[in-house]
Amino acid sequence: SRGSTVTYEPAGEREGVLRLRTVDRAPRAWFVQWRGTLRFGFEVAGVTGSIASCDIDPDARGAVYRVAWLA
């Protein structure tokens, strides 16, 4: 999406926090469907992974995903 940013902060060797921000407000479903995109990324990388949470910001312009994976 135009103007969206994705950042990643490691929280260990195989876990971290992914932050998604968008310029405009987005429906809750838009942020939730990103979980599927992240799961697909695990498949592409050939690892077993999990998304522990999807915390959507109150302003509906961002979300935080806690991710982890096994080698």
N, C-alpha and C positions, 0 to 999 in steps of 0.2 A: 504494500500500500504506500502510496506517495507520502513522504514525510515521516514514515515509521522508522524507528531505530530498534535494534536488537543488540544488547550487550550481555556479556557473559563474565561472571566472577567466579573463579575456582574457590571451592570451600574444602578442598582435599584433593587427593590424587585422582579419584574417580567420582567426584561429585561437585556440584556448584549451583549457582543461581543464575538463571537467565531472566533478563528484564526486557520486556517488550513495551515500547511507548509509541503512541500514535498522536498525530496532531489533533484530529477530531475525535469526539466521543464515539465509541464503538459499542454495539450491542454485546451483551454478555456472551452470546453464542459465538461471536467472532473470536474472543479470547479463549473460550473453551475448545473450539476446533483447532487451535494451535497445538493442543495436546496431541492430536493425531499427527500433525506435521512433525512434532518432536519424536513421537514413536517411530515414524517412518525413518527419521534420521538414525535411530538406533539400528533399524534393519539394514540400512545402507552401509553403516559402519561395521555390521556383523557382530554387534554386542547385545547383551541383554541389559535393558535399562528400565528405569522407572521414573515417573514424574510424581513426586510426593504431594505436590500441591499446586494449585493455580489460584493465587490471591489477586483478585482484580481490584485496582485502585478505586476509591469512592468516586473519583471524577470520571471514571469510565474511559480514561485515556492511557491506561497502562495495566500491566499485570506482571507478577513475579512467579516464576516456575522454579521449583526446587527439583533438580534432576540428579540422578546417580546411575552408574552403569558398572557392569562387570567386564573384565577383559576377555 
